[in-house]
């Protein structure tokens, strides 16, 4: 499993955290390591998804997300 940190803009409350959690849980193979206002750390299986694809899913749901360098 690979791990990445995501910077997530637009999260301002607990409801936002819940929406981001829901989005991440819908991505096959993604496991949430930590999630708080403005950031998340996730694990994902190599070959099934990428940090960029995970960020795109969040951006599509209204939260501008960018993978952060390790």
C-alpha positions in Angstrom: 0.0 0.0 0.0 1.2 3.5 -0.8 0.4 6.5 1.3 -0.2 10.2 0.4 -1.2 13.4 2.1 -3.7 15.6 0.5 -4.2 19.4 1.0 -8.0 20.0 0.8 -9.4 23.5 0.4 -13.0 24.5 1.2 -13.4 22.4 4.3 -14.8 24.6 7.1 -16.9 22.3 9.4 -17.7 18.8 10.6 -20.2 18.4 7.7 -17.4 19.0 5.2 -15.2 16.4 6.9 -18.1 14.0 6.6 -18.6 14.7 2.9 -14.8 14.3 2.3 -14.9 11.0 4.3 -17.8 9.7 2.2 -16.0 10.6 -1.1 -12.8 8.9 0.0 -14.7 5.8 1.1 -16.3 5.4 -2.3 -12.9 5.1 -4.0 -12.0 1.4 -4.3 -9.1 0.4 -2.2 -8.6 3.7 -0.4 -8.1 3.7 3.4 -8.3 6.8 5.5 -5.4 7.1 7.8 -6.3 10.6 9.1 -8.8 13.3 8.2 -9.1 16.8 9.6 -10.1 20.2 8.4 -7.8 21.0 5.4 -6.0 17.7 5.0 -6.2 13.9 4.8 -3.7 11.1 4.7 -4.8 8.0 2.8 -3.4 4.6 1.8 -4.2 3.2 -1.6 -3.1 0.1 -3.5 -0.6 0.7 -6.2 -2.1 0.2 -9.7 -5.7 0.7 -8.5 -5.6 4.5 -8.2 -3.2 7.4 -7.9 -2.9 10.5 -5.6 -4.0 12.6 -8.6 -7.2 10.5 -9.1 -8.0 10.7 -5.4 -7.6 14.5 -5.5 -9.8 14.7 -8.7 -12.6 12.8 -6.9 -12.5 15.3 -4.1 -12.3 18.3 -6.4 -15.3 16.9 -8.3 -17.2 16.9 -5.0 -16.4 20.5 -4.5 -13.2 20.4 -2.4 -10.1 21.5 -4.3 -7.5 18.9 -3.4 -3.9 18.5 -4.2 -1.5 15.7 -3.3 1.5 16.9 -1.2 5.0 15.7 -1.7 6.3 13.1 0.8 
